[in-house]
Amino acid sequence: MKRPLIAFIAALLCGTPALAADLYVEDPAPVVAPGGWYLRGHLGMSNQRLDRMHHELMDDVAVHDFLDDGSFDSAPLAGGGIGYQFNDWLRLDGIVEYRGKADFTALDRYDGDGDGIWDGTNDYDGAKSEWLLMANAYVDIGDWYGVKPYVGAGIGASRNTFSGFRDINVPTVGVAYADEDSTWNFAWALHAGVAYQATERLAIDFGYSYVNLGDAKTDNIRSYDDTVNNAPMNFEDITSHDFKLGMRYALQ
């Protein structure tokens, strides 16, 4: 009788640690989804184009022709903002961006009475800058060892300022100019880029944006002797190819 009792007690004692372990197993650590507020900043260069420049006096001549439709030099830009990462693929942010002065040049010629003889030319120059306010949405496509490509889109408003405008007519020894003027326009953008997660909080971002900035105009154009005061010069449908290097810093 003693041997079966001893065997039973031994079996009970051997099973106790396993039973105790089952009773005191800790819950697994919760999985925390990426998300939260972040700050962002960037530097870059703009490369702008326009669809057309136009002045009402161009409609008054028999023949008008652009030898140079007008072009902008590249110009620096800088911006910053705040955003929110909803999960590992969707984020939104709002930015304020200053886009530095891009020098502008254009050249035309005209035949006032249509007799086949060019009466003069106009050399145009000036500079344009912008303040851009934009809300953006991005989709992060994936994560390959910290490398995260993305696409996005944005809408907002652009305050386009044209300054230093001059119109020099060499054949007629004529000079006209216009004061600075600013206009607000609806703006939109398409984005693409790639970010590298340098640390748990810091991401380095190289991005491209196609931006539509709307229109711009000068103040009224005046002759050098102030004897003529005409309507402004208009610059229609301005777009830009932007290349930017920036950073995002998560706040939590």
Salt bridges, closest charged atoms under 4 A:
ASP59 OD1 - HIS54 NE2 3.14
ASP65 OD2 - ARG109 NE 3.18
ASP93 OD2 - ARG40 NH1 3.04
GLU97 OE2 - HIS42 NE2 2.69
GLU97 OE1 - ARG99 NH1 2.89
ASP108 OD2 - HIS64 NE2 2.67
ASP125 OD1 - ARG166 NE 3.12
GLU130 OE1 - ARG99 NE 2.88
GLU130 OE2 - LYS128 NZ 2.11
ASP140 OD2 - ARG91 NE 3.21
ASP179 OD2 - ARG222 NH1 3.21
ASP181 OD2 - LYS217 NZ 2.23
ASP205 OD2 - ARG248 NH1 2.80
ASP226 OD1 - ARG222 NE 3.45
GLU236 OE1 - ARG52 NE 3.16
ASP242 OD2 - ARG99 NH1 2.63
